[in-house]
Every structure is written in C-alpha cells, then in structure tokens.
Amino acid sequence: MSDVLLADNPATAARPSAAQPTRPRAERPQGRPRLILAVILIAQLMVVLDMSIVNVALPHMQAALGFSPTGLSWVLNAYSLAFGGLLLLGARAGDLLGRRPTFLAGITVFTLASLAGGFATTGTELVAARVIQGIGAALAAPASLSLLTTMFPEGRERTRALGLYTAVSVGGVSFGLVVGGILTEVASWRWVMLVNVPIGALVAVLAAMAVPHTPRRHGRFDLAGAITSTLGVSGLVYGFVHAASAGWGSPVTLASVIGGIALLIAFVLVERRAEEPITPLSLFASRTRSGALLARMFLIAGAMGAFFFLTQYLQDVLGFTPIQAGLAFLPMTAGVFVASQASSRVLVDRFGNRMVMITGAVISLLSLIWLTRLDNASGYADVVVALVLLGLGNGLAFVPLTSSALHDVAAHEAGAASGLVNVAQQIGSALGLAGLVTVSGHATRAAVLAPGLDRITRSHELFLSGAHAAFEAATLMLVVTLVLVAFVIRREHPDGAVAVPVVIEH
C-alpha cells in the first residue's frame, strides 16, 4: 500500500496566514503531463502490487520450494524491509543524481529481479530476488512521486492527480490479490513474479521517451544512516519471526532483537551528527506528523496481517482455488477505490482530516473484530463483510493520514518527509506481519484440540487457533491507530487546517 505526498487542503492553501510565508507554486516543466502521469501510475501499481500479489501464491510457493510456515513470511517481509529501509536513500538519490535516471534505474533493477525470482529453484533464491525487487522499488517510488508533484501545480490539479495516485497505491494492494490468484491458477506461482517483466519494460521505454530531466543537486549520501536503519529494523523483524518457531528464550532471537535495537539507537546518533541526514530528526518534532506516521504504521500492520492469514484461510479452510481466493478480495478493492476517491474529493474538504481519519480507523477496527469470529463453519458471506469494511476504512483513512504526516513541512525537507510516509507503511507491514506470525505460532503450539479429529479437521483447527490469535492482535493494533488519530493528532480549525504552532525560520 505505498502512498503519496498529498497537497494541503486547496481551500486553506489559497489563504496563507500572516505568520506563515507563502511558498512559490510549482512550475510545470515542458513535457506531456498525461503520459507522464500514466507512466507514474503504472510504475506505482507495479511496485505496490508486489506487496500483495504473492499472497495468494504463498501455499504454492511453500509446496514448491519447501518453506516452513514462519519462513514463508519472508517472501513478504524481504520485499517490505528492503523497500522501506532504503526508501529515504532512494529519495536522496533522486535529488543528487536526477529523478529521471534514478527512476529508470529503479524500474530496471525491479524488472530484472522479477525475472530472477520467476526462475528461482530454492526458497533462498526467491527471498534474495524479493530483496533486490525492494531495492529497485526504493529507487523508483520516491522519484515517481517527486515527478508527480513537479508536473502538477499545487491546488485542484495536483489533488486530482494525487487522488488517482492514492487509489492506485491503496487499491493496488488488494488488486494484487486478485491478479495473483488468476496467475497462480491459470499459469503458475512463478508468473506472479514474471508478470512484472513486460510491464517493467514498457514503463522503462515510456519513461525514457516522456519523463523530463530534472536538475541534480550537490550533496552527500548518508550511507551510515541507511545501513543502520535498514539492518536495525531487519534485526527486529528476524527476531520476531524466529521467536515464532524457537521462542523468546532462543539465543538467536535475543541476539537479533537486541542487535536490532542497538542499531536503531546508532541510527539516531548518526542522524543527530550527520551533515546531511537521510532522516532529519526535526521532522518528528511535530506532534501531528509523528502521530500520523505512527497511526499509519499500526493501520498497515493490522491490514497486512489480515491479508496474510485470510488468503490462507480461504484456500486451506474454505477450499477456494487461487482464482476464487483472489476474486474474493474484489469487494475490498472496490471499497478502497470508492472510499479513497470520496475522501480526497469531498469528505476531507467538508469534515476535515481528523474526522475522516477517525471514521476510517473505526470502520477498519470493526473489520478485524469481525474476523475474530471466523471458524470451520464460517463461509464467504462472513469473510466478505470484513473485506468490505476493511476496504472502506483503509480507503477513508489513508488520504488524510498522508496529508497530516506532511503538514507544514519545509520545502527543503519535503523529499525526506514524503519518504517517511512510505517508510512508515513498509516498516509497519514488516514488523506487523512478523509480530502477528509470532503470535500465531505461539497460539498454534499451545492449542488443545479435541481427541479423535481426522487429519484435515485437525489441520484446520490448528490454523484457526493461530489465525484467531493473530486477528485479535491485529485488532489491538487498530485500537492503537484509533487512539493516535483521536488523541495525538491535533484538532483542526473549521477551515480544515491542522491547529499547530507555526515556527518561522530566520
């Protein structure tokens, strides 16, 4: 669900206060905006699609490549970690090397990694390909977002373009489940990787033709910040996943978690001293921005956990084919699209960011509460209620969450701030899934089943024991999201502007 840099409310952007200096409107460079927008949207769809397209194929990947139940989560986490961990470095690369070459390099790396993953013969090869895919996505996504904000001046035109970008970013995740199911059943699980090859080649050709050059900037890469942040989060995720099978007393688990925490502390120290930090710590000084970023992390964590366990529930318990499992998510896709468009075009202007966020969080919370009711006797009618609620809730919340995360950001920090939005999403996905897999693993091992069950029923009951625990933990994550948007993000003025103090830099 990689999201976007949203413009401030057009109604408020047109009326700057005396305390806040006006910022120059973006100038449209020479080029073909509609073709460039098409390139950006297709590239973004491809990038976010790969967060979910493999979900429906997971049982087939597990059977073909011999993944363990906990090891299977690395097919998702490897991509999320590389993507999220290197996003800020990718954004910096676009500034220093130029957005067009950075975008083309990212798409090329992503496409070649997809080709390699499609021909993987071991689980290690597939996970390695997913890591390289994430690196390519980390280069392409920030550059495409920067190009969009450059091509479309701030105001209604940019808001409409970003509304489409949001629909692709949020809806692409659920759409990926549908496409993944169709490809897995009609062709093979390998095609969830190989499908990126022709699309990536097309995007690269169109981008080379249409995307304009942007000026380069002089500066330095904060490699130390990128390395410590990526390895720190990776250590935490590995520790959580390892705990699912080996327990929290395992030396490997403890070493991974402690090492991850130590690296993240080192990251903060590096950023405090760096001349050109990859993540300016001043961005976290705003209560509104910090609250929105945290809320986004917890919202994504709960939603991605629902995807992971629901795709397995549909196929392993309800007996859906991959196509049926993919198509089962269509109601959620429709809900995301309708709600995100309503949010960006009407609701935020009328009711303000905070009220729309609260409504979206409540609806998403109800969805996960509903999922805790699933059992062997449930049918698709029970699942579809949760899917519609989850689509509507996430679609409503993401547009104002993004806007709040980028409220009152200084022009020279806009790239880093927009990168943080995507980082929060990817890290939330990886850490959330790792945590839910851990909870599920402990619940499965502790499950007490009735005697005399046949093999299939026993397998279903064991899975449901873990899934129920995971859905309950995901529900708690949504409760945290609701608390953050209700009590941490500041209230708004009647015109929709967030009521935060304005600091004028001299």
C-alpha positions in Angstrom: 0.0 0.0 0.0 2.8 2.6 -0.8 1.1 6.0 -0.5 1.6 9.6 -1.6 2.6 13.1 -0.9 -0.7 14.9 -0.7 -1.1 18.6 -1.2 -2.6 20.7 1.7 -6.2 21.3 1.5 -6.7 23.6 -1.5 -9.1 25.8 0.4 -6.6 26.5 3.1 -3.6 26.7 0.8 -5.1 29.6 -1.0 -5.3 31.6 2.2 -1.9 31.7 4.0 -1.8 33.4 7.3 0.4 36.4 8.1 2.5 34.2 10.3 3.3 31.7 7.5 5.1 32.9 4.4 3.6 31.8 1.1 5.6 29.3 -0.9 6.0 29.6 -4.6 3.7 27.5 -6.7 5.3 24.6 -8.6 6.2 25.4 -12.2 5.2 22.9 -14.8 8.2 21.8 -16.8 8.0 21.1 -20.5 6.6 17.6 -21.2 3.5 15.6 -21.7 1.8 15.5 -18.2 -0.9 13.0 -19.1 1.6 10.5 -20.5 4.0 11.1 -17.6 1.1 10.6 -15.1 0.2 7.3 -16.9 3.9 6.1 -16.5 3.9 7.1 -12.9 0.6 5.3 -12.1 1.7 2.1 -13.9 5.0 2.1 -12.1 3.4 2.7 -8.8 0.8 0.0 -9.4 3.6 -2.5 -10.2 5.6 -1.5 -7.1 2.6 -1.8 -4.7 1.2 -4.8 -6.5 4.3 -6.8 -5.4 3.4 -6.2 -1.8 0.3 -8.4 -2.2 0.4 -10.3 -5.5 2.4 -13.1 -3.9 -0.1 -13.6 -1.0 -2.5 -15.9 -2.9 0.5 -17.8 -4.3 2.1 -18.5 -0.9 0.7 -22.0 -0.4 2.0 -23.0 -3.9 5.4 -21.4 -3.2 5.6 -23.2 0.1 4.9 -26.6 -1.6 7.3 -26.0 -4.5 10.2 -24.5 -2.5 9.8 -26.1 0.9 9.3 -23.0 3.0 8.4 -23.5 6.7 5.3 -21.8 8.0 7.3 -19.0 9.6 9.9 -18.9 6.8 7.1 -18.3 4.3 6.5 -14.8 5.8 10.0 -13.8 4.5 8.6 -13.8 1.0 6.6 -10.7 2.0 9.0 -9.3 4.6 12.1 -9.4 2.4 10.4 -7.0 0.0 8.9 -4.7 2.6 12.2 -4.4 4.5 14.4 -3.6 1.5 11.7 -1.2 0.1 11.0 0.6 3.4 14.6 0.6 4.7 16.1 2.1 1.5 13.3 4.5 0.6 14.9 7.5 2.1 18.2 6.7 0.4 16.3 6.3 -2.9 14.7 9.7 -2.4 18.1 11.2 -1.8 19.5 9.5 -4.9 16.7 11.2 -6.9 17.8 14.6 -5.6 21.5 14.1 -6.2 21.6 12.0 -9.4 18.4 13.3 -11.1 14.9 11.9 -10.9 14.8 10.5 -14.4 17.9 8.3 -14.2 17.0 7.2 -10.7 13.5 6.2 -11.8 14.8 4.3 -14.8 17.5 2.6 -12.7 14.9 1.5 -10.1 12.5 0.2 -12.7 15.3 -1.8 -14.4 16.5 -3.3 -11.2 13.0 -4.2 -10.2 12.3 -5.8 -13.6 15.5 -7.9 -13.6 14.9 -9.1 -10.0 11.3 -10.1 -11.0 12.8 -12.2 -13.8 15.2 -13.9 -11.5 12.5 -14.6 -8.9 10.3 -16.2 -11.5 13.0 -18.8 -12.2 14.0 -19.3 -8.6 14.6 -23.0 -7.6 15.1 -22.6 -3.9 13.5 -20.5 -1.2 16.7 -18.6 -0.6 16.8 -17.6 -4.3 13.3 -16.3 -4.2 13.8 -14.3 -1.0 17.0 -12.8 -2.5 15.1 -11.8 -5.6 12.5 -10.2 -3.4 15.2 -8.2 -1.6 16.5 -6.9 -4.9 13.0 -6.1 -6.0 12.6 -4.0 -2.9 15.8 -2.1 -3.7 14.5 -1.3 -7.2 11.2 -0.2 -5.7 13.0 2.1 -3.2 14.7 3.9 -6.1 11.6 4.1 -8.4 8.9 5.1 -5.9 10.3 8.3 -4.5 11.4 9.5 -7.9 8.0 8.9 -9.4 6.3 10.8 -6.5 8.7 13.7 -6.9 7.9 13.8 -10.7 4.2 13.9 -10.0 4.5 16.8 -7.6 6.7 18.6 -10.1 4.4 18.1 -13.1 1.2 19.2 -11.4 1.0 22.6 -9.7 -0.3 22.7 -6.2 -4.1 23.0 -6.0 -7.0 21.2 -7.5 -5.0 19.8 -10.4 -2.4 18.2 -8.1 -5.1 17.0 -5.7 -6.9 15.2 -8.6 -3.6 13.6 -9.7 -2.8 12.6 -6.2 -6.3 11.1 -5.7 -5.6 8.8 -8.7 -2.2 8.0 -7.2 -3.8 7.2 -3.8 -6.3 4.9 -5.5 -3.6 3.1 -7.3 -1.4 2.9 -4.1 -4.1 1.7 -1.8 -6.2 -0.2 -4.3 -3.2 -1.8 -5.9 -2.6 -3.9 -2.8 -6.0 -5.5 -2.9 -6.0 -5.7 -6.7 -2.7 -7.7 -6.4 -4.6 -10.4 -4.6 -7.0 -10.8 -7.5 -4.2 -10.8 -10.1 -2.1 -13.2 -8.0 -4.9 -15.7 -7.8 -5.6 -15.7 -11.5 -1.9 -16.0 -12.5 -1.3 -18.8 -9.9 -4.2 -21.0 -11.1 -4.1 -20.3 -14.9 -0.3 -20.4 -15.2 1.9 -20.9 -12.2 3.0 -19.2 -9.0 6.1 -18.1 -11.0 4.0 -15.7 -13.0 3.3 -13.5 -10.0 7.0 -12.6 -10.4 7.3 -12.8 -14.2 4.3 -10.6 -14.9 6.5 -7.6 -13.9 8.9 -8.2 -16.8 6.8 -7.0 -19.7 5.2 -4.2 -17.6 8.6 -3.0 -16.4 10.0 -3.0 -19.9 7.0 -0.9 -21.1 7.4 1.6 -18.3 11.1 1.9 -18.9 10.5 2.7 -22.6 7.7 5.2 -22.0 9.7 6.9 -19.2 12.8 7.2 -21.5 10.5 8.9 -24.1 8.4 11.1 -21.9 9.9 11.9 -18.5 11.8 15.2 -18.5 15.3 15.6 -17.0 15.4 17.3 -13.6 18.5 19.2 -12.2 20.9 17.5 -9.9 21.9 18.8 -6.5 25.3 18.7 -4.8 25.4 16.8 -1.6 26.3 13.6 0.2 24.7 10.2 0.7 24.0 9.3 4.3 25.1 5.7 3.9 25.6 5.2 7.6 22.0 6.2 8.3 20.6 4.0 5.6 22.6 0.9 6.7 21.9 1.3 10.5 18.2 1.9 10.0 17.7 -1.0 7.5 19.8 -3.5 9.5 18.2 -2.4 12.7 14.6 -3.0 11.6 15.7 -6.2 9.8 17.1 -7.5 13.1 13.9 -6.8 14.9 11.8 -8.5 12.2 14.1 -11.5 12.1 13.9 -11.8 15.9 10.1 -11.7 15.9 9.9 -14.3 13.1 12.5 -16.6 14.7 10.6 -16.3 18.1 7.5 -17.8 16.3 9.3 -21.1 15.9 12.1 -21.1 18.5 10.6 -19.0 21.3 11.8 -15.8 23.0 14.4 -17.6 25.1 16.4 -18.6 22.0 19.9 -17.1 21.8 19.3 -16.2 18.1 16.0 -14.5 18.9 17.6 -12.4 21.7 20.7 -11.5 19.7 18.5 -10.4 16.8 16.2 -8.2 18.9 19.0 -6.7 21.0 21.2 -6.1 17.9 18.3 -4.5 16.1 17.6 -2.1 19.0 21.3 -1.3 19.2 21.5 -0.5 15.5 18.4 1.7 15.7 19.9 3.7 18.6 23.1 4.0 16.5 20.9 5.3 13.6 19.5 8.1 15.8 23.0 9.1 16.9 24.2 9.1 13.3 21.3 11.3 12.2 22.0 13.8 15.0 25.6 14.3 13.8 25.2 13.9 10.1 25.8 17.0 7.9 23.0 15.9 5.5 21.0 13.3 7.4 18.8 10.8 5.5 16.1 11.5 8.1 16.1 14.9 9.6 15.1 14.3 13.2 13.3 17.7 13.2 10.6 16.1 11.2 9.5 14.3 14.3 9.1 17.5 16.3 5.6 18.0 15.1 3.0 16.1 17.2 0.7 15.9 14.2 3.3 14.4 11.8 4.6 11.9 14.3 1.1 10.8 15.3 0.1 10.4 11.7 3.2 8.3 10.9 2.7 6.0 13.9 -1.0 5.7 13.1 -0.1 4.7 9.6 2.3 2.0 10.8 -0.3 0.4 13.1 -3.1 0.6 10.5 -0.9 -1.1 7.9 0.3 -3.7 10.4 -3.2 -4.8 11.1 -4.3 -4.8 7.5 -1.3 -6.8 6.1 -1.8 -9.4 8.8 -5.4 -9.8 7.7 -4.2 -10.3 4.1 -1.6 -12.9 5.1 -4.0 -15.1 7.2 -7.1 -14.5 5.1 -5.6 -15.8 1.9 -4.6 -19.0 3.7 -8.0 -19.3 5.3 -9.8 -19.0 2.0 -7.7 -21.7 0.4 -6.8 -24.1 3.2 -10.0 -24.0 5.2 -12.8 -22.9 2.8 -11.1 -24.8 -0.1 -11.1 -21.9 -2.6 -8.9 -22.2 -5.7 -6.3 -19.4 -6.2 -8.6 -17.6 -8.6 -11.5 -17.8 -6.3 -9.3 -16.6 -3.4 -8.1 -13.7 -5.5 -11.6 -12.7 -6.7 -12.8 -13.0 -3.1 -10.9 -9.7 -2.4 -12.7 -7.7 -5.1 -15.2 -6.2 -2.7 -12.3 -4.8 -0.7 -10.7 -3.4 -3.8 -14.0 -1.7 -4.7 -14.3 -0.3 -1.2 -10.8 1.1 -1.2 -11.3 2.8 -4.5 -14.7 4.4 -3.7 -13.7 5.5 -0.2 -10.3 6.9 -1.2 -11.9 9.0 -4.0 -14.6 10.2 -1.7 -12.0 11.1 0.9 -9.8 13.1 -1.5 -12.6 14.8 -3.4 -15.3 15.5 -0.9 -15.0 14.3 2.7 -11.7 15.9 3.7 -12.8 19.3 2.4 -16.2 19.0 4.2 -15.3 17.4 7.5 -11.5 17.8 7.9 -8.7 15.3 8.1 -9.1 14.3 11.7 -12.8 13.3 11.5 -12.2 11.3 8.3 -9.2 9.5 9.9 -11.2 8.6 13.0 -14.1 7.3 10.9 -11.7 5.2 8.7 -10.0 3.8 11.8 -13.3 2.8 13.4 -14.5 1.0 10.3 -11.2 -0.8 9.9 -11.3 -1.8 13.6 -14.8 -3.3 13.1 -13.5 -5.3 10.2 -10.8 -7.0 12.3 -13.2 -7.6 15.2 -15.4 -9.4 12.7 -12.5 -11.6 11.5 -12.0 -13.0 15.0 -15.4 -14.8 14.6 -14.2 -17.0 11.7 -14.2 -20.7 12.3 -14.7 -24.0 10.4 -18.4 -23.4 10.0 -17.9 -19.9 8.5 -18.4 -19.2 4.9 -17.5 -16.5 2.4 -20.5 -14.4 3.5 -18.7 -14.0 6.8 -15.5 -13.0 5.1 -17.0 -10.5 2.7 -18.4 -8.4 5.4 -14.9 -7.9 6.9 -13.4 -7.3 3.5 -15.9 -4.5 2.6 -15.3 -2.8 6.0 -11.6 -3.1 5.7 -11.6 -1.6 2.2 -13.8 1.3 3.2 -11.9 2.0 6.4 -8.5 2.0 4.8 -9.6 4.0 1.8 -11.1 6.7 4.0 -8.1 6.9 6.4 -5.1 6.9 4.0 -5.6 10.2 2.2 -5.9 12.4 5.4 -3.2 10.3 7.2 -0.8 11.2 4.4 -1.8 14.8 4.4 -1.3 15.0 8.2 2.0 13.3 8.0 3.2 16.1 5.7 1.6 19.0 7.3 3.7 22.2 7.4 6.8 20.5 6.1 9.5 22.9 4.9 10.3 22.8 1.2 13.9 21.6 1.7 12.6 18.6 3.8 9.7 17.6 1.5 11.5 14.7 -0.1 12.6 13.2 3.3 9.1 13.7 4.7 7.3 12.0 1.8 9.9 9.2 2.1 9.0 8.8 5.7 5.3 8.3 4.8 6.3 5.3 2.7 8.9 4.1 5.2 6.2 4.0 7.9 4.0 1.9 5.7 6.7 -0.6 4.7 8.1 -0.9 8.2 4.6 -1.3 9.6 3.9 -4.0 7.2 7.1 -5.9 8.0 7.1 -5.5 11.8 3.3 -6.0 12.0 3.4 -9.2 10.0 6.4 -10.5 11.9 4.6 -9.8 15.2 1.4 -11.5 14.1 3.2 -14.5 12.8 4.9 -14.8 16.2 1.5 -14.6 18.0 0.0 -17.1 15.6 3.0 -19.5 16.1 2.7 -19.4 19.9 -1.1 -19.9 19.8 -0.8 -22.9 17.4 1.8 -24.6 19.7 -0.4 -24.0 22.7 -3.7 -25.2 21.1 -5.5 -28.0 22.8 -7.6 -30.0 20.3 -10.5 -32.4 20.9 -9.4 -36.1 20.6 -10.4 -38.1 17.6 -10.2 -35.4 14.9 -9.3 -36.5 11.4 -6.1 -35.1 9.8 -7.8 -32.4 7.7 -10.0 -31.1 10.6 -7.0 -31.2 12.9 -5.0 -29.1 10.4 -7.9 -26.6 10.1 -8.3 -26.3 13.9 -4.6 -25.7 14.4 -4.5 -23.0 11.7 -7.6 -21.3 13.1 -6.1 -21.3 16.6 -3.2 -19.3 15.3 -5.3 -17.1 12.9 -7.7 -16.1 15.7 -4.8 -15.0 17.9 -3.3 -13.1 15.0 -6.6 -11.3 14.3 -7.0 -10.4 17.9 -3.5 -8.9 18.0 -4.3 -7.1 14.7 -7.4 -5.7 16.4 -5.3 -4.2 19.2 -3.1 -2.6 16.5 -6.2 -0.9 15.1 -7.1 0.3 18.7 -3.7 1.9 18.9 -4.4 3.6 15.5 -7.7 4.9 16.7 -6.2 6.3 19.9 -3.4 8.1 17.9 -5.8 9.7 15.4 -8.3 10.7 18.1 -5.9 12.0 20.8 -2.5 12.6 19.4 -3.1 14.3 16.1 -4.2 17.8 16.9 -7.7 19.2 16.2 -8.3 21.3 13.2 -9.6 24.8 12.6 -13.0 25.0 10.9 -11.4 25.6 7.5 -9.6 22.2 7.7 -6.1 23.4 8.7 -4.4 21.5 11.5 -4.1 23.7 14.5 -0.3 23.5 15.2 2.1 26.3 16.1 3.8 27.9 13.1 7.6 28.3 13.5 9.1 30.9 11.2 12.7 30.1 10.3 15.1 33.1 10.1 
